[in-house]
Amino acid sequence: MSVVLDTAGVPSADRAEYWHEAVARTFIPLDVSLLEGAPAPGTITSHRLGELQVSVVRAGPQRVERSAGLIARGGEDHLTLALQHRGTARLVQDGCQVELRPGTFAISDAGRPFAKELPEPFVFTAFHWPRSAVGVSEEDLRVLTATAFDTGDGTAGLVAAYLERLSRSADSLDPHLAARLATTALDLLAVLAHELRGRSAPEPPEAALATLARVKDHILRHLGDPDLSPERIAAAHHMSVRYLHKLFRFEGVTVVRWIQRQRLDMCRRDLARPTAGRATVAAVAGRWGFVSASHFSRAFRAAYGVSPREWQAGAGVGPTPGPVHVPLPGGRRRQGASPSGYGVAV
């Protein structure tokens, strides 16, 4: 479900206060100062794709700050990639200043103070995710932040192209497929981090990224096959098992561990569905390729801290909600609500 926020119906005198609240609700706690006397209307359109939130933001000039006090209020475990489409921006974090223009992107870390100034009307797409969703070290994540990436070529260009296509199709994707594609997007960001840290791919980055993406797509389409193995994956792509392992070493995780993560995630989602009570834990595990119920239970508890049965009993999410109407100042209503409670560090 897309979530749309539009301040066009809010009186100009109320827009600054309303926009500040809307940004904090949709994203993370932030101080927002509008830089024009009569604020132009702003819109935020958000989609939830697995662990990735995608938000297209259109608004007038403004300054956004994330202080230590605001970090203490929540959202500190998230990062955001902002892909600039229109206007310019200046991001300052960790003593580094990044200038953004259309066709570039930068990543901010909500766990450390930052400021971002957008001096003219702008459009950007923000991709927001928890740091735990990307299987890289804290050091790797730090090399991604407060750096301007040009999308013209190289690995950054491939990352941006994938994210942009994912954003354009976000409102039409099946939830299961959307979650899988979002996982691939986050994995590509891990590849970018590894490259910046100087760990070269076993072949030029562009070719490695394309090969890795094909391999992961194949794995995701065959997750339910209990016989899925590195040997079969390598054979399906006419490569050696050794080369397959090299690709995933570049990714920072083993092939087997990556497969298990995806299977556990799909089981977790299925067990939390409103209809999950109709299926046994063993049936859900078998659906996603686990041949041993006891092995599945141990792996699930190790990953999430609770047993599959405990998760199934306590994580029911109820029927999928329709559009939510939140009161606007003066009795008006806006459609939508934050997909995540916080959202993007813009």
Order of alpha helices (4+ residues) and beta strands (2+ residues): beta-alpha-beta-beta-beta-beta-alpha-beta-beta-beta-beta-beta-beta-alpha-beta-alpha-alpha-alpha-alpha-alpha-alpha-alpha-alpha-alpha-beta-beta
